[in-house]
Amino acid sequence: MAVDAALKAIAEPRRREILRLVWHRELAAGSIAARFDVTRPAISQHLRILKDSGLLTERREGTRRFYRARPEGVEDLREFLEEFWETSLRRLKVEAEAAERRLRRAERRAIERRKRQ
């Protein structure tokens, strides 16, 4: 599943940072690597994982490689995560409505007790 690969890819903080770097513009692999305190081969491995997961595109120009975020890959991941958000919001709504009903019942009981006194 593409979502599984994307989740594994962004589990690593450097990969998330790489994705941020190339979100709005294409960057050469060397420019990306220069921003990190790890070896170029390590960054190449991160780039390969992001590309294989569908989160990045790669364009070659001679010996240079350029990377850019792939919005479609991120969209699949966003849709998957949104399911959790929507479920949580539905649960919150149900709980809030139940709490409101309990409060109204308690208020009605308190009013009825005052009337009887």
C-alpha positions, 0 to 999 in steps of 0.5 A, spaced: 500 500 500 502 506 498 500 509 504 504 504 508 510 506 504 509 514 505 508 513 513 514 509 513 518 514 509 516 520 513 517 517 520 524 519 519 525 526 521 530 528 516 525 525 510 520 530 513 525 536 513 527 534 505 519 534 503 519 541 506 525 543 502 522 541 496 515 542 497 514 549 493 521 548 489 525 543 485 532 542 488 538 539 486 540 533 490 547 537 492 543 543 495 539 538 499 545 534 502 548 541 503 543 543 508 544 536 513 550 534 517 550 527 514 553 524 508 551 525 501 550 517 501 545 518 507 541 523 504 541 519 497 538 514 501 533 518 504 531 521 497 530 514 494 526 512 500 521 518 499 521 517 491 520 510 492 514 511 496 511 516 491 512 522 495 518 525 491 519 526 483 526 526 480 528 529 474 535 528 471 539 533 467 546 530 465 549 527 472 545 532 476 538 530 480 533 534 481 527 533 486 520 536 488 515 534 492 509 530 489 503 533 491 499 526 489 503 522 493 502 527 499 494 527 498 493 519 498 497 520 505 493 526 507 486 522 505 488 516 510 490 521 516 484 525 515 479 519 516 482 519 523 481 526 524 474 525 522 472 519 526 475 523 532 471 529 530 465 525 530 466 522 537 468 528 540 461 531 537 457 525 540 461 526 547 459 533 547 452 532 545 451 526 551 454 531 556 450 537 554 444 532 555 446 530 561 447 537 563 440 539 561 437 533 565 441 535 571 438 542 571 431 540 570 432 535 576 434 541 580 429 545 578 424 540 579 427 539 586 426 547 588 419 547 586 417 541 591 421 545 596 
